[in-house]
Amino acid sequence: ASYGDNITPPHQALGWIPATYESTKELKDAGQRIVYLINQHAGHLGLFVSADVARFEHRAILENIADIESLAPGLYEMMIENPTGDPDCDRNQYSVRFEPRLVEDLSFDSPARAFENVHAVSQAAEGFYAKFFSPWVRACSNPVAAEALRWAHPMRASRYMFSEKLNPFMSIVATAAELAEKSRRRRDPRNPFIEAERRAVDDAEAAIRRWRLARDSAGEQIFNWLYNWPTSASWFAWPKAAPLQRKERAE
């Protein structure tokens, strides 16, 4: 989990633990050992694709497997200290410790009533679709239509649109790339155009960050307007959804 973005924040990555075990005692009685690691800064892309972040943390986990397996049942947070900042440092240059944690401390606030309303809306929409749309979709479905939809999928179309095999104009791009590669010359770092490029990149990054924050804030506000009202479900006579229950663990 990471505090670096809202893709996999700690309350989302760790929320399954209190949903499965009501207390630390229950976790220990089950003989289970859970170790989690939280990054304070890296976003989810950094955790998954960055060599500096992922390589070091994966290495630290693998090099301390024996210590993890020797821990008593319970909940632990893995803490890594690397004063060098070098992901390829020697084993004795960084340290790892496992801090005991309590399941009771993993209590995250969530609008339970709002999600019950979402559940009710989802059930109503599913029933409406199954009754009025699903029969027509099944009647109109055939192998030809399925193949057409497959080729028209945006993720597929966005790739073969720029493929030399299907788009003959892309050969021009390939030729231009070869010419550019052959004529490349290193520029002076003080070149004003390089400075302008760096400023433009920084401005674009800041603009994207501001847009993301505004988008997330708007999405949260719209969600609250639609669902987080005490009587919102009754206004539209949605079927009352059963309360979300804590699932029992499989023995």
Residue, then its C-alpha position, 0 to 999 in steps of 0.5 A: a500500500s502507499y500514501g503516494d496516491n489514491i489508487t491503493p491507499p492503506h485503508q483500501a489495501l488493508g481493509w480486508i483485515p478487519a473485515t475478516y478478523e474482528s480483533t487481534k485476538e481472533l487473528k492470533d487464535a486462527g494462527q495467522r501471521i500478516v505482514y504489510l508494508i506501506n510506502q509513504h511517497a511512491g504512487h502505484l505506478g512507482l510501486f509496480v514499475s519503478a526499478d528503484v522502488a519495487r526492486f529494493e522493497h522486493r529484495a528486502i522482503l525476500e532477504n528477510i523471509a526467514d525472519i517473517e516466517s519466524l514471527a509469532p501469529g499476529l499483525y505486523e508492519m514491515m519497516i525498512e530503513n535505508p540511510t544510503g537511499d541506494p536500492d543496490c546497497d549491501r545487506n548490512q547497509y539497511s535494516v528491517r524490523f517488524e512492528p506489532r500492530l492491532v487489527e482494532d487500529l485498522s478502523f477506517d471511516s466509510p459511508a456505510r449507508a451510502f454504499e447500502n444505497v449503491h447496492a440497492v441501485s445496483q440491484a434495481a439496475e440489474g433487474f431492469y436490465a435483465k427484464f427489458f434489455s438482456p432478451w434483446v441483446r441475446a436475440c441480436s447476438n451472433p458471431v459476426a456482431a461479436e467479431a465486429l465488436r472485438w475489432a472495434h474495441p478502443m484498446r485494440a483500435s488505438r493500437y492497430m490504427f498506428s500499426e504499419k501493417l494496417n496503416p500505410f502512412m505509419s511507414i513515413v513515421a518510421t522513416a522520419a524516426e530513422l533520419a532523426e536518430k542518425s542526425r541526433r546531436r547533444r545540445d548544451p544543457r543551457n540551451p534556452f529551448i531545453e530550459a523551455e521544454r523543462r518548464a513546459v513539462d513541469d507546468a504540464e505535470a502540475a496541471i495534470r495533478r491539479w486536474r486529478l485533484a479536482r476530478d477526484s473531489a468532484g467525483e466524491q461530491i457527486f457520490n455524496w449527492l447521489y447516495n450519501w443521504p439518509t432517505s435517498a433510497s426511498w425517494f425513488a422507491w428502490p428495493k431495500a438492499a440487505p445490509l452488507q454483512r461481514k463474510e465468515r472465513a472458510e475453515 
